[in-house]
Amino acid sequence: MSAHAAAAGAAAVTAWTDPRDEIAVGVLMADGRLAPRRFADRAAAEAWARPEEGDQVVEWNLICECDG
């Protein structure tokens, strides 16, 4: 592996992400509990949820309670 490729790989591993962007998506079920599964994105949660039964798709920050 070249030095350039190694440096590029190291940069990708250590890239900083803003903790305000670490968002999880879930389904708050009608009984007030979160669905016992993880969703890849909002569309997957919406497909699983049953809004006619009171389910709501919710999003939250994984790291902190940050105000934009």
C-alpha positions in Angstrom: 0.0 0.0 0.0 1.3 3.4 -0.9 1.9 6.1 1.7 -0.8 8.2 0.1 -3.4 5.4 0.3 -2.5 4.8 4.0 -2.9 8.4 4.8 -6.3 8.6 3.0 -7.5 5.5 4.9 -6.4 7.0 8.2 -8.2 10.3 7.4 -11.4 8.4 6.7 -11.2 6.6 10.0 -10.6 9.7 12.1 -13.1 12.0 10.4 -15.0 14.1 12.9 -18.8 14.1 12.8 -21.0 16.6 14.5 -22.8 14.9 17.4 -25.9 16.9 16.6 -26.1 14.9 13.4 -26.1 11.5 15.2 -29.9 10.9 14.8 -31.7 7.6 15.6 -35.2 6.8 14.2 -37.7 4.6 16.1 -41.3 3.9 16.5 -43.2 5.0 19.6 -45.9 2.4 20.0 -49.4 3.2 21.1 -48.6 1.7 24.6 -45.9 4.3 25.1 -42.9 2.0 24.6 -40.3 2.2 21.8 -40.4 -0.6 19.3 -37.9 -3.3 20.2 -35.9 -3.0 17.0 -33.7 -0.6 15.1 -34.5 1.0 11.8 -32.0 2.0 9.1 -33.8 5.2 8.3 -37.1 7.0 8.7 -38.7 5.3 5.6 -38.1 1.9 7.2 -39.7 3.0 10.5 -42.7 4.5 8.7 -43.1 1.2 6.8 -43.1 -0.8 10.0 -45.3 1.6 12.1 -49.0 1.3 12.3 -50.3 4.9 12.7 -53.9 3.7 12.6 -53.2 2.0 15.9 -51.5 5.0 17.4 -47.8 4.3 16.5 -45.6 7.4 15.9 -42.3 7.6 14.1 -39.8 9.5 16.3 -36.3 10.8 16.0 -33.7 11.6 18.7 -30.1 12.5 19.1 -27.9 9.5 20.1 -25.3 11.7 21.9 -26.9 14.6 23.5 -30.0 16.8 23.8 -28.7 19.4 21.5 -30.5 22.5 20.3 -29.5 23.1 16.7 
